[in-house]
Amino acid sequence: MSMTTRLLLCICCMPAVLAAQGNLKTTVTQRYFNGIRRNLEAAADAMPAARYGFKLTDGQMSFAEWINHSTERNYADCAALKPETVPEAAQKVAGLKDKAEVSQALKDSFAYCAAALEGIDDQKVLASPQLTYSLLHIVVHNNEIYGNIAGYLRSSGIVPPSTASRMGQKAKP
């Protein structure tokens, strides 16, 4: 390939490269974070309060423990994105058991993460392996948790929110 051809190729590809540099935060937020936030919050709302202590098997976490686990990780990962120490609210999460407290704590943690996402930019996140991990972890980890609790919902007779939305329904207990 001649030098002229390489130069022309670079000039032609440059707009795409520059456009891609500013899309990480937008893509993560719009395509992934907002969706998993909706699904987990809706799942927490859909599960009846009496089922928050439910476990699929004795060796697994309860539904409430899964939601609390999401809440704790949200605070830890999003504190890293801010960057600040983990908020005091995270210290109380492990002891939460009833639906109203567990569900509200989850929603508060997602609001905290939404604020953290507003304050980041792609260059800063990509320059730090810890920040990159934290950004991706809030999406990947929450999707893993949602995958686990979908079984809890189904075995409780509830269509998971992601399925219900594709079917034009609302997740109901």
C-alpha positions in Angstrom: 0.0 0.0 0.0 1.5 3.4 -1.0 1.9 6.3 1.4 -0.8 8.2 -0.4 -3.3 5.4 -0.1 -2.5 5.1 3.6 -2.9 8.8 4.1 -6.2 8.9 2.3 -7.4 5.9 4.3 -6.5 7.6 7.6 -8.3 10.8 6.5 -11.4 8.9 5.5 -11.4 6.9 8.8 -10.6 9.9 11.1 -14.2 11.1 11.5 -15.4 7.7 12.6 -12.6 7.4 15.1 -13.2 10.8 16.5 -17.0 10.2 16.8 -16.4 6.9 18.5 -14.2 8.5 21.2 -17.1 10.3 22.7 -19.6 7.4 22.7 -18.6 5.2 25.5 -20.5 7.0 28.2 -23.5 7.6 26.0 -23.6 4.0 24.9 -23.2 2.5 28.4 -25.8 4.9 29.8 -28.5 4.8 27.1 -28.2 1.2 25.9 -27.3 -0.7 29.1 -27.4 1.2 32.4 -30.9 2.7 31.9 -32.3 -0.6 30.8 -30.9 -2.7 33.6 -31.9 0.0 36.1 -35.5 -0.2 34.9 -35.5 -4.0 35.0 -34.0 -4.3 38.5 -36.2 -1.5 40.0 -39.3 -3.0 38.4 -38.4 -6.5 39.6 -37.9 -5.2 43.2 -41.4 -3.6 42.9 -43.0 -6.6 41.4 -41.9 -9.2 44.0 -44.4 -9.4 46.8 -43.1 -8.4 50.2 -43.7 -11.9 51.6 -41.3 -13.3 48.9 -38.3 -11.1 49.7 -36.9 -13.8 52.0 -37.5 -16.5 49.3 -34.6 -18.6 48.1 -34.7 -20.9 45.1 -32.6 -23.4 47.1 -31.2 -23.4 50.6 -27.7 -22.6 49.4 -28.7 -19.5 47.5 -29.2 -15.9 48.5 -32.7 -14.7 49.1 -34.4 -12.3 46.7 -33.7 -9.4 49.1 -30.0 -10.4 49.4 -29.6 -10.3 45.6 -31.1 -6.8 45.5 -29.0 -5.7 48.4 -25.9 -7.1 46.7 -26.7 -5.0 43.6 -27.2 -1.9 45.8 -23.8 -2.4 47.6 -21.9 -2.9 44.4 -23.6 0.1 42.8 -22.4 2.3 45.6 -18.9 0.9 45.5 -18.5 1.1 41.7 -20.1 4.5 41.4 -18.1 6.0 44.3 -15.0 5.1 42.3 -16.5 6.9 39.3 -17.2 10.1 41.3 -14.3 9.7 42.8 -15.2 9.7 46.5 -15.5 7.3 49.4 -18.5 4.9 49.4 -21.5 6.8 50.8 -22.7 6.0 54.4 -25.9 4.6 53.0 -24.0 1.6 51.7 -23.0 0.6 55.2 -26.7 -0.1 56.1 -27.7 -2.2 53.1 -26.6 -5.6 54.3 -29.1 -5.5 57.2 -32.1 -4.5 55.1 -34.8 -7.2 54.8 -38.2 -5.7 54.1 -39.4 -4.8 50.7 -39.9 -1.1 51.2 -36.3 -0.6 52.6 -34.6 -2.9 50.1 -36.4 -1.5 47.1 -35.8 2.1 48.1 -32.1 1.4 48.8 -31.8 -0.1 45.3 -33.4 3.0 43.8 -31.2 5.3 45.8 -28.1 3.5 44.6 -29.2 3.7 41.0 -29.8 7.5 41.4 -26.3 7.8 42.9 -24.9 5.9 39.9 -26.9 8.1 37.4 -25.3 11.2 39.0 -21.8 9.5 38.8 -22.4 8.8 35.1 -23.2 12.4 34.5 -19.9 13.5 35.9 -17.6 11.3 33.9 -16.1 11.6 30.4 -14.7 8.9 28.1 -11.1 10.0 28.2 -11.0 10.0 32.0 -12.6 6.6 32.3 -10.5 5.0 29.6 -7.3 6.4 31.1 -7.9 4.5 34.3 -8.3 0.7 34.5 -10.2 1.1 37.8 -12.7 3.5 36.3 -13.1 1.4 33.2 -13.8 -1.6 35.4 -16.3 0.3 37.6 -18.2 1.7 34.6 -18.5 -1.7 32.9 -19.2 -3.5 36.2 -22.3 -1.5 37.0 -23.8 -2.8 33.8 -22.4 -6.3 33.6 -22.8 -7.2 37.3 -26.4 -5.8 37.4 -27.3 -7.9 34.4 -25.9 -11.0 36.1 -28.0 -10.2 39.2 -31.1 -9.7 37.1 -30.5 -13.0 35.4 -30.4 -14.7 38.8 -33.5 -13.0 40.1 -35.5 -13.7 37.0 -35.7 -17.3 38.2 -37.0 -16.0 41.6 -39.7 -14.0 39.8 -40.8 -16.8 37.5 -41.0 -19.4 40.3 -43.2 -16.9 42.2 -45.5 -16.6 39.2 -44.2 -13.3 38.0 -43.2 -12.5 34.5 -39.8 -10.7 34.7 -40.0 -7.0 33.7 -37.8 -7.4 30.6 -40.1 -10.1 29.2 -43.2 -8.3 30.2 -42.1 -5.2 28.4 -41.5 -7.1 25.2 -45.0 -8.6 25.5 -46.6 -5.2 26.2 -47.4 -6.2 29.7 -46.5 -4.9 33.2 -44.7 -7.3 35.6 -47.3 -8.2 38.2 -47.2 -10.4 41.3 
